[in-house]
Amino acid sequence: MKRVKQLNGSAAEVEAAFYEALNRGDIDALMLLWADDEEIVCIHPGGPRLHGHAAIQASWEAILERGGLQIRPSQLHETHNLMSSVHTVIEGVTSNGSEPAHLVATNVYIKTPQGWRIVLHHVSVAPGVVPAHEHPSSSLH
């Protein structure tokens, strides 16, 4: 699958474009943000590990068949170097009058000749209410 669109911004800009595409339900824009490498991985809440463009695109098509999602990422924690960037975010989710829920996501980006691209999106359901802004802790546990 050849891509011609170039995103020369930061990994954070690719992440913003990712969530915008999800909210619009725009599969084409969403898939342009993934690396060309077939070793890309996506794990939806409670779902299996999906490898490659075909499996990942099919999963997003099923999720977005009724339109965009209402996901608002917040509380970004970012670790990066020149060629990779790992982001963890809280995804606030609202749907048809139900209580707001939240998910925890890890998004991994690599710098490619085409710009920053997603290589991993892994989301888990988080229990309880959306946490207040977390402050870094000095301990690991």
Solvent accessible surface area in square Angstrom, and as a share of the most:
residue,aa,sasa,rsa
1,M,137,0.61
2,K,186,0.79
3,R,19,0.07
4,V,145,0.83
5,K,95,0.40
6,Q,93,0.41
7,L,37,0.19
8,N,119,0.61
9,G,32,0.31
10,S,50,0.32
11,A,5,0.04
12,A,44,0.34
13,E,103,0.46
14,V,2,0.01
15,E,13,0.06
16,A,52,0.40
17,A,31,0.24
18,F,0,0.00
19,Y,6,0.02
20,E,97,0.43
21,A,1,0.00
22,L,1,0.00
23,N,34,0.18
24,R,142,0.52
25,G,22,0.21
26,D,47,0.24
27,I,30,0.15
28,D,108,0.56
29,A,21,0.17
30,L,0,0.00
31,M,7,0.03
32,L,52,0.26
33,L,6,0.03
34,W,0,0.00
35,A,1,0.01
36,D,63,0.33
37,D,74,0.39
38,E,100,0.45
39,E,127,0.57
40,I,1,0.00
41,V,22,0.13
42,C,0,0.00
43,I,33,0.17
44,H,23,0.10
45,P,52,0.33
46,G,93,0.90
47,G,30,0.29
48,P,100,0.63
49,R,158,0.58
50,L,32,0.16
51,H,92,0.41
52,G,5,0.05
53,H,4,0.02
54,A,83,0.65
55,A,38,0.30
56,I,0,0.00
57,Q,44,0.19
58,A,58,0.45
59,S,21,0.13
60,W,7,0.03
61,E,78,0.35
62,A,64,0.50
63,I,69,0.35
64,L,11,0.05
65,E,133,0.60
66,R,229,0.84
67,G,35,0.33
68,G,32,0.31
69,L,47,0.23
70,Q,85,0.38
71,I,12,0.06
72,R,137,0.50
73,P,53,0.34
74,S,53,0.34
75,Q,42,0.18
76,L,85,0.42
77,H,116,0.52
78,E,67,0.30
79,T,83,0.48
80,H,121,0.54
81,N,98,0.50
82,L,157,0.78
83,M,116,0.52
84,S,35,0.22
85,S,2,0.01
86,V,58,0.33
87,H,0,0.00
88,T,50,0.29
89,V,4,0.02
90,I,15,0.07
91,E,3,0.01
92,G,21,0.20
93,V,36,0.21
94,T,69,0.40
95,S,64,0.41
96,N,158,0.81
97,G,88,0.84
98,S,66,0.43
99,E,151,0.68
100,P,87,0.55
101,A,53,0.41
102,H,8,0.04
103,L,28,0.14
104,V,62,0.36
105,A,1,0.00
106,T,38,0.22
107,N,1,0.01
108,V,26,0.15
109,Y,0,0.00
110,I,58,0.29
111,K,83,0.35
112,T,24,0.14
113,P,121,0.76
114,Q,60,0.27
115,G,5,0.05
116,W,26,0.09
117,R,6,0.02
118,I,2,0.01
119,V,30,0.17
120,L,45,0.23
121,H,3,0.01
122,H,70,0.31
123,V,6,0.03
124,S,52,0.33
125,V,106,0.61
126,A,16,0.12
127,P,123,0.77
128,G,68,0.66
129,V,135,0.77
130,V,65,0.37
131,P,43,0.27
132,A,89,0.69
133,H,120,0.54
134,E,107,0.48
135,H,147,0.66
136,P,132,0.83
137,S,86,0.56
138,S,128,0.82
139,S,67,0.43
140,L,171,0.85
141,H,209,0.93
